[in-house]
Amino acid sequence: MRVGLLLLVAGTLLGQGRTVMVISHRGEHLHHPENTRIAFQTAVELGADFFEVDIRTTSDGKLVLMHDGTVDATTNAHGEIAKMTFDEVRVLDVGIKAGSQFAGTRIPTLDEAMDVAGSHTGVYLDCKSVAPQALIDAIERHKLSDRVVLYGRPSFLQEVIALRPNLKAMPEANNPTVLKQLIEMLHLKVAAFGGRDWNEHTIAVARQASIDLYVDRLGPADNPEVWQQAIDQGATGIQTDKPGELVKFLRAKGLHK
């Protein structure tokens, strides 16, 4: 039996009593400024299981949330996060470009995002630029060890897991050979997939290891037809720009609480 057919059968069987995690990319950012408290709070209200944040470090060691290395794209200023102090970052307006109704929105800290997660929602930590111990300290401050997944470079994740083996590292799967190595090296419980590595051979490695598969379905791929394909292929989590729509889609199929 071909690998593709095996995956389809496995997906069908997993559908019985199965839950698929909804991961809100940069919070609910299609209608709110990305990587902001209001985007995260909206994602939670829509029923997302996780919201994704992009972590960077200011010149004075504060953990703030911004996808790019510079503030140019989303704020009213220019400059590199790594060369700015927290006070310099904090005065910037990260909402005005998303709409006048969001004017005055500030770049949040990682602590503020974790506050939004509360006692139920998970946080998908995209570790752009952060020291392992600083990240661990934030996670433990908020008692989120069992509700975070850590995405980043394998070498960085290895440092974190060496310090806290209980945390869930989630590297990019890449390909079957790399994924096998990562499963062993990081004792993986979950792997991240994008459009490039979401293929039957790499998926098969993850399924054989009985780990979770969190796949990005963003841009043109963020639609019900492609969501269903991902589910049929064994996805246990889907990262989306449309958390409310995905929640409704999954609930209609009995795949979400």
Secondary structure as UniProt FT lines:
FT   HELIX           3..14
FT   TURN            15..17
FT   STRAND          21..24
FT   TURN            25..28
FT   TURN            34..35
FT   HELIX           37..45
FT   TURN            46..47
FT   STRAND          50..57
FT   TURN            59..60
FT   STRAND          63..65
FT   TURN            72..74
FT   HELIX           81..83
FT   HELIX           86..90
FT   HELIX           96..98
FT   HELIX           100..102
FT   TURN            103..104
FT   HELIX           110..117
FT   TURN            118..120
FT   STRAND          122..127
FT   HELIX           132..141
FT   TURN            142..143
FT   HELIX           145..147
FT   STRAND          148..151
FT   HELIX           154..163
FT   TURN            165..166
FT   STRAND          168..169
FT   HELIX           176..186
FT   STRAND          190..193
FT   TURN            195..197
FT   HELIX           200..208
FT   TURN            209..210
FT   STRAND          212..216
FT   HELIX           219..221
FT   HELIX           224..232
FT   TURN            233..234
FT   STRAND          237..240
FT   HELIX           243..252
FT   TURN            253..254
//
